[in-house]
């Protein structure tokens, strides 16, 4: 996310942030430093923010475990793109987000 999204689009007014709903602040900070993230990571252990963007898990087969999601909001905080990733679809390069941002910023 740092190189493929934040660095690529920072001069176009795009802001990146991450929301973590599971780990404590020490684990999150270590992960952020290990991956060179310069964008903020919000902790949502009370799960007040996540329900607004997380999918309903009802009816999903047990092997479909969502490990990550990408949400692109416009300047009015409207959702313009959303994708959820599991082990099979995980994309560290965030290619869907890059395509969505390129389209949105045309």
PyMOL commands that set and color helices and strands:
alter all, ss='L'
color gray80, all
select helices_A, chain A and resi 2-12+25-34+50-52+95-104
alter helices_A, ss='H'
color red, helices_A
select strands_A, chain A and resi 18-20+41-43+68-73+79-85
alter strands_A, ss='S'
color yellow, strands_A
deselect
rebuild
show_as cartoon
